[in-house]
Amino acid sequence: MVEEVQIYLDDAKEKMDNSINFLDNELSKMRAGKASPRMLEGISVEYYGTISPIHQVASITSPDAKTINIQPWDRNVLPIIEKAILVANIGVTPMNNGEIIRLIIPPLTEERRKSIVKQVKNEGENSKIVIRNIRRDTNDELKKLKKDGVSEDEIKDAEDLVQKMTDNFIKKIDEIISKKEAEVMKV
């Protein structure tokens, strides 16, 4: 296979891998009835004039499946963290005892579970769109190689490989989505 073609195929695979990693990361933030410190990713606080993620101003632990403890290194930031969690609307009310903020994760209602499953499916669909866009862009780049003297057969073979890669990644997304759905719906 021509070197330029291989470069485009490798680039497409890397982008598709990144899309899967992004999906995994987004789904890990969605709570499935278990306490996970990752629920707090994306929540930031203003600390001495700088916007910082919570994990940079506090220790975050999960002592059991229903609790998250947030212990800031500076007690003055307790109310700021508490407010940031409330504003983030993650479905949990923080309890502040003056030293530590405790989040008790309530069991999910059936309605909330269905809502989360909808979000999960939406994230999966968005990832599939990204994968298809990568396929389209790669195929467009491959067609441009024809002008550089790459044979039509080489380009056709490369497009077939891109399609197989696309099918495999879409299958991976479907597997990830159904696994997360099962996790969310499990009572």
C-alpha positions in Angstrom: 0.0 0.0 0.0 1.2 3.5 -0.8 2.7 5.3 2.1 0.4 8.4 1.8 -2.6 6.1 1.9 -1.3 4.3 5.0 -0.8 7.7 6.7 -4.5 8.6 6.1 -5.6 5.3 7.4 -3.5 5.6 10.6 -4.8 9.1 11.2 -8.4 7.9 10.8 -7.8 5.1 13.3 -6.3 7.4 15.8 -9.2 9.9 15.5 -11.7 7.1 15.9 -9.8 5.8 18.9 -10.0 9.3 20.4 -13.7 9.4 19.8 -14.2 6.1 21.7 -12.0 7.4 24.6 -14.1 10.6 24.7 -17.3 8.6 24.8 -15.9 6.4 27.7 -14.9 9.6 29.6 -18.3 11.2 29.1 -20.2 8.1 30.1 -18.1 7.6 33.2 -19.3 11.0 34.5 -23.0 9.8 34.3 -23.9 8.3 37.6 -25.5 4.9 37.6 -26.5 4.8 41.3 -23.0 4.3 42.6 -20.8 7.0 44.2 -17.9 7.9 41.9 -15.4 10.8 42.4 -15.6 11.2 38.5 -19.1 12.6 39.0 -17.3 15.8 40.2 -15.2 16.2 37.0 -16.0 19.3 35.2 -17.0 21.1 38.4 -14.7 24.0 39.2 -14.4 26.5 42.0 -12.8 30.0 42.3 -9.9 29.6 44.6 -7.8 32.7 45.3 -8.8 34.3 42.1 -8.1 31.2 40.0 -10.7 28.8 38.6 -9.6 25.3 39.6 -11.2 21.8 39.4 -12.4 20.6 42.8 -9.9 17.7 42.8 -7.1 20.4 42.8 -8.3 22.0 46.0 -9.5 19.0 47.9 -9.1 15.3 48.5 -12.0 13.3 47.0 -12.7 9.8 48.3 -15.5 7.3 48.0 -15.6 5.3 51.2 -18.5 3.2 50.1 -20.9 2.8 47.1 -23.3 5.5 48.3 -20.9 8.2 49.7 -18.4 10.7 48.4 -16.2 12.7 50.8 -14.6 16.0 49.8 -12.0 17.3 52.2 -10.5 20.6 51.1 -6.9 21.4 52.0 -8.2 24.9 53.1 -11.4 25.0 55.2 -12.2 28.5 53.8 -13.1 26.9 50.4 -15.8 24.6 51.9 -18.7 26.9 51.2 -17.4 27.6 47.7 -17.2 23.9 46.9 -20.6 23.4 48.4 -22.1 26.1 46.2 -20.3 24.8 43.1 -21.8 21.4 43.6 -25.3 22.8 44.0 -24.9 25.0 40.9 -23.6 22.0 38.9 -27.0 20.3 39.5 -25.6 16.7 39.7 -28.6 15.5 41.6 -27.0 15.4 45.0 -27.2 17.8 48.0 -23.9 18.4 49.8 -23.7 18.1 53.5 -21.0 20.3 55.2 -19.9 19.6 58.7 -17.3 22.3 58.9 -14.4 20.0 57.9 -15.7 17.8 55.2 -18.4 17.8 52.5 -20.3 14.6 52.3 -22.4 13.6 49.3 -24.9 10.8 49.9 -25.9 9.4 46.5 -29.6 8.6 46.5 -30.9 5.5 44.7 -32.0 6.4 41.2 -35.8 6.5 40.4 -37.1 4.6 37.4 -37.8 8.0 35.7 -34.2 9.2 36.4 -32.8 5.9 35.1 -34.7 6.2 31.8 -33.6 9.8 31.5 -29.9 8.8 32.0 -30.3 6.0 29.4 -31.6 8.6 27.0 -28.5 10.7 27.6 -26.3 7.6 27.2 -27.9 6.8 23.8 -27.5 10.5 22.7 -23.8 10.4 23.6 -23.5 7.2 21.6 -25.2 8.7 18.6 -23.0 11.7 18.7 -19.9 9.4 18.7 -21.3 7.5 15.7 -21.7 10.8 13.9 -18.1 11.7 14.7 -16.9 8.3 13.4 -18.9 8.7 10.2 -17.5 12.2 9.7 -14.0 10.9 10.1 -14.8 8.2 7.5 -16.1 10.9 5.1 -13.1 13.2 5.6 -10.6 10.3 5.2 -12.3 9.1 1.9 -12.2 12.7 0.6 -8.5 12.9 1.3 -7.9 9.5 -0.3 -9.7 10.6 -3.5 -7.4 13.6 -3.7 -4.5 11.2 -3.9 -5.7 10.2 -7.3 -4.3 13.4 -8.7 -0.9 12.5 -7.2 -0.8 9.3 -9.2 -2.2 6.8 -6.7 -4.1 4.1 -8.6 -7.9 3.8 -8.4 -7.5 0.3 -7.1 -5.3 1.4 -4.2 -7.8 4.1 -3.4 -10.8 1.7 -3.6 -9.0 -0.8 -1.3 -8.2 2.0 1.2 -11.8 3.1 1.2 -12.9 -0.5 1.9 -10.5 -0.5 4.8 -11.9 2.8 6.1 -15.4 1.3 5.9 -14.4 -1.8 7.8 -12.7 0.4 10.4 -15.9 2.5 10.7 -18.1 -0.6 11.1 -15.8 -1.9 13.9 -15.8 1.4 15.8 -19.6 1.7 15.5 -19.9 -1.8 16.8 -17.6 -0.9 19.7 -19.9 2.2 20.4 -23.0 -0.1 20.4 -21.3 -2.4 22.9 -20.2 0.5 25.2 -23.7 2.0 25.1 -25.5 -1.3 25.9 -23.1 -2.0 28.8 -23.7 1.4 30.3 -27.5 1.1 29.8 -27.5 -2.2 31.6 -25.4 -0.6 34.4 -27.9 2.3 34.7 -31.0 0.1 34.6 -29.7 -2.4 37.2 -31.4 -1.7 40.5 
